[in-house]
């Protein structure tokens, strides 16, 4: 009887309290082909916001250091984590050693034809590729996707369908978004642009890393 009462309390509590965007939002039953995404910043933001991993609230990270702003929605994939398996994929692909995961949720960029003006929302996204990015010795992959049902971008099936000019614009943003004005050498490096199949493999690996690190939260 006591166990049943506890279950009912937790069931009702789920409707009373806001879910944690990283741990409390399901990645989606169709992952990695389709994933839920939590949007942290939108193209009009001149401030970089990011999820506070402890509280689940959106916080100010820093002002954007240059005039360039994110060219599309940018955020994270819930219930993912970049650790051992993400690092192993990166080392195998690059031939480098001593790479570690950045110990954050997997990042995602989402293309939409219709403008979405505010963040702190859940967006269903369809991954079609990604960037293998290194920040020092940390693997910091960026999954590239489009909004599910998008009338313009929804026709694309792979990153090879994306115009090269848009890929270059995305690369420029990520290669400079952590730079300090006047700094000659980029902090970040993109070693590969990978396709839909590899993006799915990266997402699966991050899901496994998440279950290894945070599986106790799902019991």
C-alpha positions as CSV (number, residue, x, y, z in Angstrom):
1,X,0.0,0.0,0.0
2,X,2.8,2.4,0.9
3,X,4.6,1.7,-2.5
4,X,1.4,2.4,-4.4
5,X,0.9,5.7,-2.5
6,X,4.5,6.7,-3.4
7,X,4.0,5.9,-7.1
8,X,0.8,8.0,-7.1
9,X,2.7,10.9,-5.4
10,X,5.4,10.8,-8.1
11,X,2.9,10.6,-10.8
12,X,1.1,13.7,-9.7
13,X,4.4,15.5,-8.9
14,X,5.3,15.2,-12.6
15,X,2.4,17.5,-13.4
16,X,3.3,20.0,-10.7
17,X,7.0,20.6,-11.4
18,X,8.9,21.6,-14.5
19,X,10.9,18.8,-16.2
20,X,14.6,19.2,-16.3
21,X,15.4,19.8,-20.0
22,X,18.4,17.5,-20.0
23,X,17.2,14.6,-17.7
24,X,13.4,15.0,-17.6
25,X,12.7,15.3,-21.3
26,X,12.6,12.1,-23.3
27,X,14.9,12.0,-26.4
28,X,12.0,10.5,-28.4
29,X,10.9,7.0,-29.4
30,X,12.3,7.4,-32.9
31,X,15.8,8.5,-31.9
32,X,18.3,8.8,-33.6
33,X,16.2,9.3,-36.8
34,X,14.1,11.9,-35.0
35,X,15.0,13.5,-31.7
36,X,13.5,16.0,-29.3
37,X,15.8,19.1,-28.9
38,X,16.0,21.7,-26.3
39,X,16.7,25.2,-27.8
40,X,19.1,27.4,-25.9
41,X,19.7,30.2,-28.4
42,X,18.0,31.5,-31.6
43,X,19.5,33.4,-34.6
44,X,18.6,36.9,-33.2
45,X,20.4,36.3,-29.8
46,X,23.4,38.5,-29.2
47,X,23.9,36.8,-25.8
48,X,24.9,33.2,-25.6
49,X,22.6,31.3,-23.3
50,X,23.1,27.8,-22.1
51,X,21.4,25.3,-19.8
52,X,22.4,25.4,-16.2
53,X,22.9,21.7,-15.7
54,X,22.2,21.7,-12.0
55,X,19.0,23.7,-11.9
56,X,17.7,23.0,-15.4
57,X,17.2,26.8,-15.9
58,X,18.5,28.7,-18.9
59,X,21.4,31.0,-17.9
60,X,23.5,33.7,-19.5
61,X,26.9,32.2,-20.6
62,X,28.5,35.3,-22.2
63,X,27.8,38.0,-24.8
64,X,28.6,36.9,-28.3
65,X,32.1,38.3,-28.8
66,X,31.8,39.1,-32.5
67,X,28.9,40.5,-34.5
68,X,28.1,37.1,-36.0
69,X,25.0,35.5,-34.5
70,X,24.0,31.8,-34.6
71,X,22.6,31.1,-38.1
72,X,20.0,28.7,-36.8
73,X,18.4,27.3,-33.7
74,X,21.1,25.8,-31.3
75,X,20.7,23.7,-28.3
76,X,21.1,20.2,-26.9
77,X,19.6,16.7,-27.3
78,X,18.1,15.5,-24.0
79,X,19.3,12.3,-22.4
80,X,22.6,12.4,-24.3
81,X,26.1,12.8,-22.9
82,X,29.5,13.1,-24.6
83,X,32.0,10.9,-22.8
84,X,34.0,7.7,-23.4
85,X,32.2,6.5,-26.6
86,X,32.0,9.9,-28.2
87,X,35.8,10.3,-27.6
88,X,36.5,6.8,-29.1
89,X,34.6,7.7,-32.3
90,X,36.5,11.0,-32.6
91,X,39.9,9.3,-32.0
92,X,39.2,6.6,-34.6
93,X,38.1,9.2,-37.2
94,X,40.9,11.6,-36.6
95,X,43.8,9.2,-35.7
96,X,44.5,11.4,-32.7
97,X,45.1,10.2,-29.1
98,X,44.1,11.5,-25.6
99,X,40.7,12.9,-26.8
100,X,38.0,13.1,-24.2
101,X,34.3,13.9,-24.4
102,X,33.3,17.4,-23.2
103,X,31.0,15.9,-20.6
104,X,28.0,17.9,-21.8
105,X,24.8,16.9,-23.6
106,X,25.2,16.5,-27.4
107,X,24.8,19.8,-29.3
108,X,22.4,20.2,-32.1
109,X,21.7,22.9,-34.8
110,X,18.2,23.0,-36.3
111,X,17.3,24.6,-39.6
112,X,13.8,26.1,-39.9
113,X,12.1,28.0,-42.7
114,X,9.7,29.7,-40.3
115,X,11.5,31.9,-37.7
116,X,11.3,30.8,-34.1
117,X,11.9,33.9,-32.0
118,X,12.5,32.5,-28.5
119,X,14.4,29.7,-26.8
120,X,13.7,27.5,-23.8
121,X,11.4,25.3,-25.9
122,X,11.4,21.7,-27.1
123,X,11.7,21.2,-30.9
124,X,11.3,17.9,-32.8
125,X,14.3,17.6,-35.1
126,X,15.5,15.3,-37.9
127,X,19.3,14.9,-37.9
128,X,21.0,14.8,-41.4
129,X,24.7,15.1,-40.5
130,X,27.1,16.9,-38.2
131,X,30.5,18.5,-37.6
132,X,33.3,16.6,-35.8
133,X,34.6,19.5,-33.7
134,X,37.5,19.7,-31.2
135,X,37.8,22.2,-28.5
136,X,41.4,21.6,-27.4
137,X,41.4,17.9,-26.7
138,X,37.6,17.7,-26.1
139,X,35.2,16.2,-28.6
140,X,32.4,18.7,-29.1
141,X,30.3,17.4,-32.0
142,X,27.5,19.5,-33.5
143,X,24.6,17.6,-35.0
144,X,22.9,19.3,-37.9
145,X,19.2,18.8,-38.3
146,X,16.0,20.4,-39.6
147,X,12.6,21.0,-37.9
148,X,10.3,18.0,-38.3
149,X,7.7,18.8,-41.0
150,X,9.6,21.9,-42.3
151,X,8.2,22.7,-45.8
152,X,11.6,23.9,-47.2
153,X,14.4,22.0,-45.4
154,X,12.3,18.9,-44.8
155,X,13.0,17.7,-48.3
156,X,16.7,17.2,-47.4
157,X,17.8,13.7,-46.5
158,X,21.5,14.1,-45.9
159,X,24.0,16.9,-45.3
160,X,25.1,16.5,-48.9
161,X,21.8,18.2,-49.8
162,X,22.6,21.3,-47.9
163,X,24.1,24.2,-50.0
164,X,27.9,24.6,-49.3
165,X,27.4,28.3,-48.5
166,X,25.2,27.4,-45.5
167,X,27.7,24.8,-44.3
168,X,30.5,27.3,-44.5
169,X,28.4,29.8,-42.6
170,X,27.8,27.3,-39.8
171,X,31.5,26.3,-39.8
172,X,32.5,30.0,-39.4
173,X,30.2,30.5,-36.5
174,X,31.5,27.5,-34.6
175,X,35.1,28.2,-35.4
176,X,34.9,31.7,-34.0
177,X,32.1,31.7,-31.3
178,X,34.6,31.0,-28.5
179,X,37.4,33.3,-29.8
180,X,38.6,36.4,-28.0
181,X,38.7,39.5,-30.2
182,X,42.3,40.0,-31.5
183,X,43.2,36.3,-31.0
184,X,45.0,35.0,-34.1
185,X,44.4,31.2,-33.6
186,X,41.0,29.6,-33.3
187,X,40.2,27.8,-30.1
188,X,38.0,25.3,-31.9
189,X,38.7,23.0,-34.9
190,X,36.4,21.1,-37.3
191,X,38.1,18.0,-38.6
192,X,35.2,16.5,-40.5
193,X,31.7,17.1,-41.9
194,X,29.9,13.8,-41.6
195,X,26.7,12.4,-43.1
196,X,23.3,11.3,-41.8
197,X,24.4,7.7,-41.0
198,X,27.4,8.9,-39.0
199,X,25.3,11.5,-37.2
200,X,23.0,8.6,-36.1
201,X,26.0,6.7,-34.8
202,X,27.2,9.7,-32.8
203,X,23.7,10.1,-31.3
204,X,23.5,6.4,-30.4
205,X,26.9,6.6,-28.7
206,X,25.9,9.7,-26.7
207,X,22.7,7.9,-25.6
208,X,24.9,5.0,-24.4
209,X,27.2,7.4,-22.6
210,X,24.2,9.0,-21.0
211,X,22.8,5.6,-19.7
212,X,26.2,4.7,-18.4
213,X,26.6,8.0,-16.4
214,X,22.9,8.8,-15.5
215,X,21.1,5.5,-15.9
216,X,20.1,5.7,-12.2
217,X,17.9,8.7,-13.0
218,X,15.7,6.6,-15.2
219,X,15.0,3.8,-12.7
